[in-house]
Amino acid sequence: MVKRKDVAKLAGVSEATVSRVFNNVGPLRKKTIQKVRQAAEELGYRPNAIAQSFATGKARNIGVVVPHVPKVNVFSTHYFSELLSGIGAKLGEVGYGLLLLFQPADAPKDYAELFLTQKIDGCIILGSKRTSGEIEALQKLHDFDFPYCLVNQTYPEYPFHFIDANHYEGSYQAVTLLIQKGFEKVLFLNGPMEYSNSADRLAGYQNALSKAGIRYVSEWIFEGNYSRKSGFQAAEKMGEFITDYPAVFAGNDRMAIGLIQGLNQQGYQAGKDYALIGYDDSDVSKMTTPSLSTVKVPLFDMGYLAAKRVLEQISSDEVGEIRDRLSVSVIERESSNLKPEKVRKTLGKY
C-alpha cells in the first residue's frame, strides 16, 4: 500500500507538503504541485478520505433528508428514486458522498444540528411540510447561512432556497386539456395541503375552470396522501360522481392508479367510462391498462440541480436567493383519449 511518505520521497518534498497539495492548502508553487501529483500518479497513491476531511474541515458529504413514510419503501417509488438519482449523479461528478438522513414523522426538526455535528457540508431536504416546527427549523438553517436546498416544497413568504417544478402550470394544462375535450365537470383528487405542490395544483385547477367559465365547486375536490392506497380508498366516494362527472385529474400517478383499481371494482374503466390524467410520468404509468395520461415532471433534473446549487453555496461566499422552477408538460395516453360523446353512449347520464 502506497503511503504519503513514498510520494514525498519520490517528489523530493516533505510529507507535510504532500498533505498540503492534496488538501488544497496554500500557498504552494505550481511546480511543487505538479511534482507531487506526478509522483502520486506514478505510484498509484490515493489520499485517505478521513484524513482529508480532518485536514480541510470538510466531510465531503451532502446529507439528503428523506421523510419517514409509513409502510412505503421510498426507494421503490418513482418520485424519490428519480430525485435521488439526480442528486447522486451530480455529487458523483465532483467526488462528494450522499448521506441519507431519515426523519421520523414525530421527531423534532433541527437541520442546523446536522452541520454542527460535522456530518455534512450541505443538505437537500425532501418531503418538507408546512408546519410551525418545520418553518422554525428551516429559518434557523437559513439564518446560520448553511448550504441547503429544499426540493418540491416552497414557502413564498420566507427566503428559503428551493428547487421546484411549475406545478401550477402542470395542473392548469392537464385540466384545460380535459375541458377542451368537452368535459365541463372535472373531479380533482389532490394531495394534502401541507405540501406547497398540492396548493399549486389546486390553484392551477381552479384557474383552468375559471378561464373556461366553469364555476368552481368544492364538492369536486377529494384528498388522498399521494399513495396508491389513498387513491383506491377515494374511489369509494368518487364512484358516486363518475356517471355525472366522467373526467378526473389526480395529483400523482400513484393515486391515479389506485383510483383506476378502485373504480374498476365498481365497473368503471378509465379511457372508456371516464377520462383520467395523473401526475409525475412514473414508469408504471406506461404499463397500466389503459396506459395513463400524466404530467411529466423532471424529477431527475430537479435532484441534479438541487445538488448543483448546494455545491455552489459550499464553494462561494456570495450565493443569492435560490428559487428555480422547472417546466412540466402533459403527456396524453389512453386513459384520457376519449370524448364526452363516447361516455354518454356507455353511461347514458353525462
NUKOLDO-483235 format. One record per residue (C-alpha): x, z, y. Coordinates in nm, 4 decimals, padded with zeros to 6 digits, m for minus. Example, Ala and Ser with C-alpha at 12.3 -4.5 7.8 and 13.67 -1.06 7.14 Angstrom:
2
         c1         c3         c2
    01.2300    00.7800   m00.4500
    01.3670    00.7140   m00.1060
% end
This chain:
350
         c1         c3         c2
    00.0000    00.0000    00.0000
    00.1497   m00.1126    00.3295
    00.1835    00.1676    00.5837
    00.2274    00.1807    00.9594
    00.5957    00.2728    00.9247
    00.6544   m00.0502    00.7279
    00.5107   m00.2574    01.0133
    00.7165   m00.0619    01.2656
    01.0383   m00.1233    01.0692
    00.9767   m00.4992    01.0376
    00.8771   m00.5354    01.4034
    01.1655   m00.3183    01.5253
    00.9433   m00.0755    01.7145
    00.8231    00.2830    01.6736
    00.5182    00.3867    01.4700
    00.3590    00.5050    01.7942
    00.3891    00.1542    01.9356
    00.2188    00.0070    01.6274
   m00.0633    00.2571    01.6745
   m00.0979    00.1670    02.0429
   m00.1182   m00.2049    01.9611
   m00.3982   m00.1695    01.7069
   m00.5900    00.0827    01.9144
   m00.5532   m00.1312    02.2277
   m00.3890    00.1500    02.4227
   m00.1763    00.0092    02.7008
    00.0175   m00.0919    02.8872
    00.2138   m00.2981    02.6369
    00.4307   m00.6056    02.6779
    00.2803   m00.9257    02.5405
    00.5983   m00.9904    02.3396
    00.5717   m00.6465    02.1754
    00.2092   m00.7026    02.0786
    00.2965   m01.0396    01.9239
    00.5843   m00.8892    01.7203
    00.3682   m00.6080    01.5848
    00.0758   m00.8332    01.4929
    00.3055   m01.0877    01.3291
    00.4712   m00.8161    01.1209
    00.1322   m00.6766    01.0207
    00.0146   m01.0210    00.9133
    00.3276   m01.0834    00.7067
    00.2900   m00.7501    00.5281
   m00.0882   m00.7650    00.4924
   m00.1313   m00.4427    00.6879
   m00.4815   m00.3214    00.7730
   m00.5228   m00.0251    01.0130
   m00.7133    00.2782    00.8888
   m01.0634    00.2708    01.0399
   m01.0941    00.6512    01.0505
   m00.7601    00.6901    01.2238
   m00.8578    00.4207    01.4728
   m01.1807    00.5989    01.5593
   m00.9885    00.9191    01.6381
   m00.7319    00.7342    01.8452
   m00.9806    00.5330    02.0515
   m01.2634    00.7843    02.0670
   m01.4949    00.5168    01.9253
   m01.6878    00.5413    01.5989
   m01.7349    00.1611    01.5869
   m02.0826    00.2213    01.4517
   m02.4147    00.1266    01.6068
   m02.6982    00.3525    01.4989
   m03.0307    00.1877    01.4201
   m03.3157    00.4356    01.4396
   m03.5803    00.3484    01.1826
   m03.9177    00.5264    01.1753
   m04.0442    00.7023    00.8676
   m04.3397    00.5045    00.7323
   m04.5216    00.6946    00.4536
   m04.5328    00.5108    00.1188
   m04.3721    00.1990    00.2685
   m04.0282    00.0640    00.1800
   m03.9259   m00.0620    00.5224
   m03.6578   m00.2872    00.3733
   m03.9248   m00.4819    00.1844
   m04.1220   m00.5634    00.4988
   m04.0581   m00.8893    00.6804
   m04.0620   m00.7118    01.0175
   m03.7830   m00.4612    00.9524
   m03.5740   m00.6823    00.7245
   m03.5587   m00.9597    00.9856
   m03.4738   m00.7228    01.2706
   m03.2020   m00.5500    01.0667
   m03.0597   m00.8841    00.9533
   m03.0285   m00.9978    01.3140
   m02.8651   m00.6709    01.4188
   m02.6243   m00.6805    01.1253
   m02.5288   m01.0421    01.1910
   m02.4185   m00.9669    01.5467
   m02.2369   m00.6452    01.4598
   m02.0547   m00.8208    01.1768
   m01.9131   m01.0734    01.4218
   m01.7261   m00.8007    01.6105
   m01.6403   m00.5623    01.3268
   m01.8938   m00.2940    01.4060
   m02.0772   m00.0978    01.1374
   m02.4530   m00.0448    01.1165
   m02.5599    00.3138    01.0592
   m02.9244    00.3582    00.9587
   m03.0844    00.6707    01.1018
   m03.4263    00.7572    00.9613
   m03.6549    00.9631    01.1830
   m03.9165    01.1848    01.0122
   m04.2558    01.1398    01.1750
   m04.2889    01.5046    01.2820
   m03.9249    01.5662    01.3799
   m03.8448    01.6295    01.7491
   m03.6679    01.3341    01.9055
   m03.3208    01.3714    02.0555
   m03.1438    01.0372    02.0674
   m02.8718    01.1666    02.3008
   m02.7595    01.4111    02.0304
   m02.6558    01.1155    01.8149
   m02.3905    01.0329    02.0745
   m02.2854    01.3903    02.1415
   m02.2010    01.4367    01.7737
   m01.9871    01.1183    01.7950
   m02.1560    00.9431    01.5062
   m02.2286    00.6280    01.7031
   m02.1152    00.4277    02.0051
   m02.4590    00.2821    02.0740
   m02.8074    00.2837    01.9289
   m03.1003    00.0488    01.8729
   m03.4417    00.2093    01.8394
   m03.7102    00.0529    01.6188
   m04.0675    00.1793    01.5946
   m04.0782    00.3788    01.9172
   m04.4244    00.5168    02.0056
   m04.5797    00.6137    02.3366
   m04.5767    00.9934    02.3105
   m04.4607    01.2568    02.5582
   m04.1796    01.3676    02.3245
   m04.0590    01.0097    02.2786
   m04.0585    00.9379    02.6509
   m03.8683    01.2605    02.7211
   m03.6037    01.1727    02.4612
   m03.5666    00.8194    02.5981
   m03.5398    00.9447    02.9560
   m03.2586    01.1805    02.8520
   m03.0833    00.8970    02.6708
   m03.1169    00.6724    02.9757
   m03.0054    00.9400    03.2237
   m02.6874    01.0055    03.0228
   m02.6177    00.6313    03.0517
   m02.5549    00.5933    02.6791
   m02.5590    00.2364    02.5367
   m02.9005    00.1797    02.3769
   m03.1869   m00.0648    02.3480
   m03.5498   m00.0460    02.2360
   m03.6870   m00.3254    02.0204
   m04.0516   m00.4349    02.0261
   m04.1643   m00.1419    02.2423
   m04.1783   m00.1275    02.6202
   m04.2559    00.1320    02.8846
   m04.3314   m00.0721    03.2005
   m04.3348    00.2324    03.4299
   m03.9916    00.3512    03.3088
   m03.6481    00.1818    03.3434
   m03.5762    00.1870    02.9678
   m03.3815   m00.1053    02.8193
   m03.5750   m00.3253    02.5769
   m03.5821   m00.6493    02.3807
   m03.9335   m00.7698    02.3048
   m04.1362   m01.0795    02.2259
   m04.4104   m01.2133    02.4507
   m04.6954   m01.0583    02.2507
   m04.9441   m01.1117    02.5304
   m04.8807   m01.4850    02.5165
   m04.8911   m01.4928    02.1354
   m05.2294   m01.3247    02.1283
   m05.3616   m01.5427    02.4094
   m05.2536   m01.8617    02.2299
   m05.4000   m01.7557    01.8948
   m05.7409   m01.6566    02.0331
   m05.7533   m01.9614    02.2594
   m05.6936   m02.1834    01.9550
   m05.9917   m02.0283    01.7763
   m06.2084   m02.0711    02.0866
   m06.1007   m02.4348    02.1253
   m06.2116   m02.4955    01.7685
   m06.5603   m02.3936    01.8790
   m06.5707   m02.0270    01.7769
   m06.7346   m01.8332    02.0589
   m06.7104   m01.4955    01.8888
   m06.3712   m01.3736    01.7703
   m06.3135   m01.0411    01.5945
   m05.9803   m00.8688    01.6527
   m05.8023   m00.6413    01.4047
   m05.5380   m00.4690    01.6184
   m05.2735   m00.2013    01.5575
   m05.2548    00.1485    01.7117
   m05.2480    00.1555    02.0905
   m04.9471    00.3907    02.0931
   m04.7424    00.0736    02.0446
   m04.6980   m00.1434    02.3529
   m04.7242   m00.4630    02.1486
   m05.0764   m00.3591    02.0446
   m05.1682   m00.3174    02.4116
   m05.0098   m00.6535    02.4941
   m05.2054   m00.8294    02.2196
   m05.5293   m00.6681    02.3346
   m05.4647   m00.7897    02.6897
   m05.3948   m01.1425    02.5622
   m05.7136   m01.1351    02.3540
   m05.9223   m01.0175    02.6497
   m05.7793   m01.2773    02.8862
   m05.8360   m01.5594    02.6374
   m06.2040   m01.4627    02.6193
   m06.2252   m01.4290    02.9978
   m06.0680   m01.7712    03.0621
   m06.3230   m01.9234    02.8239
   m06.6128   m01.7462    02.9956
   m06.6838   m01.5265    02.6930
   m06.7885   m01.1677    02.7511
   m06.5612   m00.9029    02.6027
   m06.7423   m00.6752    02.3580
   m06.5651   m00.3588    02.2421
   m06.7521   m00.3695    01.9087
   m06.5489   m00.6799    01.8221
   m06.2281   m00.4697    01.8106
   m06.1109   m00.2963    01.4917
   m05.7948   m00.0930    01.4374
   m05.5506   m00.0708    01.1484
   m05.1957    00.0666    01.1295
   m05.0148   m00.2617    01.0556
   m05.0209   m00.2007    00.6789
   m05.1834   m00.4233    00.4180
   m05.3932   m00.1267    00.3051
   m05.5399   m00.0777    00.6521
   m05.6418   m00.4461    00.6587
   m05.8076   m00.4068    00.3212
   m05.9957   m00.0990    00.4451
   m06.1004   m00.2724    00.7678
   m06.2673   m00.5449    00.5604
   m06.5413   m00.2980    00.4631
   m06.6681   m00.2822    00.8223
   m06.5671   m00.6299    00.9321
   m06.7526   m00.7880    00.6421
   m07.0795   m00.6856    00.8095
   m06.9908   m00.9094    01.1055
   m06.8373   m01.2140    00.9358
   m07.1587   m01.4152    00.8986
   m07.2207   m01.3909    01.2731
   m06.8557   m01.3741    01.3858
   m06.6627   m01.6064    01.1498
   m06.3309   m01.6038    01.3363
   m06.0699   m01.3265    01.3183
   m05.7361   m01.2601    01.4831
   m05.5177   m00.9941    01.3159
   m05.2288   m00.8094    01.4834
   m04.9874   m00.8768    01.1971
   m04.9702   m01.0672    00.8686
   m04.9796   m00.7565    00.6501
   m05.3182   m00.6530    00.7892
   m05.4395   m01.0138    00.7712
   m05.3512   m01.0352    00.4014
   m05.5213   m00.7039    00.3295
   m05.8273   m00.8341    00.5133
   m05.8283   m01.1514    00.3039
   m05.8230   m00.9430   m00.0140
   m06.0985   m00.7109    00.1064
   m06.3283   m00.9906    00.2237
   m06.2657   m01.1835   m00.0994
   m06.4282   m00.8953   m00.2839
   m06.7343   m00.9412   m00.0632
   m06.7499   m01.3135   m00.1403
   m06.5940   m01.4444    00.1830
   m06.2982   m01.6818    00.1659
   m06.0566   m01.7378    00.4528
   m06.0411   m02.1024    00.5579
   m06.3854   m02.1644    00.4112
   m06.6238   m01.8921    00.5304
   m06.4216   m01.7756    00.8322
   m06.1120   m01.8687    01.0301
   m05.8186   m01.6267    01.0370
   m05.4916   m01.6085    01.2293
   m05.2288   m01.3419    01.1602
   m04.9100   m01.2476    01.3426
   m04.5310   m01.2451    01.2693
   m04.4982   m01.5528    01.0426
   m04.3766   m01.3446    00.7493
   m04.2506   m01.5157    00.4341
   m04.5644   m01.4210    00.2435
   m04.7867   m01.5978    00.4998
   m04.6831   m01.9288    00.3446
   m04.7580   m01.8103   m00.0091
   m05.1125   m01.6748    00.0288
   m05.4185   m01.8666   m00.0817
   m05.5092   m02.0120    00.1558
   m05.1818   m02.0222    00.3498
   m05.2061   m01.8012    00.6565
   m05.2118   m01.9302    01.0125
   m04.9988   m01.6990    01.2217
   m04.7936   m01.6412    01.5356
   m04.4214   m01.6918    01.4807
   m04.2143   m01.4057    01.6281
   m03.8325   m01.4495    01.6433
   m03.7564   m01.1106    01.4875
   m03.4053   m01.2055    01.3716
   m03.3196   m01.3251    01.7221
   m03.4626   m01.0051    01.8718
   m03.2373   m00.7938    01.6496
   m02.9338   m01.0115    01.7243
   m02.9938   m00.9938    02.0995
   m03.0521   m00.6176    02.0916
   m02.7141   m00.5681    01.9222
   m02.5512   m00.8006    02.1746
   m02.6974   m00.6084    02.4680
   m02.5814   m00.2729    02.3286
   m02.2303   m00.4063    02.2731
   m02.2280   m00.5333    02.6315
   m02.3123   m00.1840    02.7517
   m02.0256   m00.0396    02.5461
   m01.7689   m00.2826    02.6879
   m01.8846   m00.2857    03.0502
   m01.9395   m00.0195    03.3142
   m02.1843   m00.2367    03.5078
   m02.4836   m00.3411    03.2978
   m02.8105   m00.3803    03.4824
   m03.1598   m00.3223    03.3555
   m03.2211   m00.4938    03.0212
   m03.5689   m00.6441    02.9878
   m03.5692   m00.9531    02.7675
   m03.8837   m01.1129    02.6228
   m03.8528   m01.3925    02.3684
   m04.1048   m01.6731    02.3273
   m04.3526   m01.6951    02.0399
   m04.5621   m01.9819    01.9025
   m04.8753   m02.0337    01.6925
   m04.8364   m02.1945    01.3506
   m05.1613   m02.3292    01.2095
   m05.2102   m02.3397    00.8349
   m05.5107   m02.3467    00.6013
   m05.6717   m02.0131    00.6919
   m05.7831   m02.1369    01.0348
   m05.8134   m02.5068    00.9578
   m06.1906   m02.5329    00.9778
   m06.4659   m02.5859    01.2340
   m06.7722   m02.3712    01.3065
   m06.9913   m02.6526    01.1683
   m06.8392   m02.6060    00.8235
   m06.9042   m02.2331    00.8428
   m07.2683   m02.2900    00.9359
   m07.3186   m02.5009    00.6260
   m07.1784   m02.2346    00.3949
   m07.3126   m01.9205    00.5609
   m07.6135   m02.0619    00.7428
   m07.6158   m01.7937    01.0126
   m07.3499   m01.8704    01.2692
% end
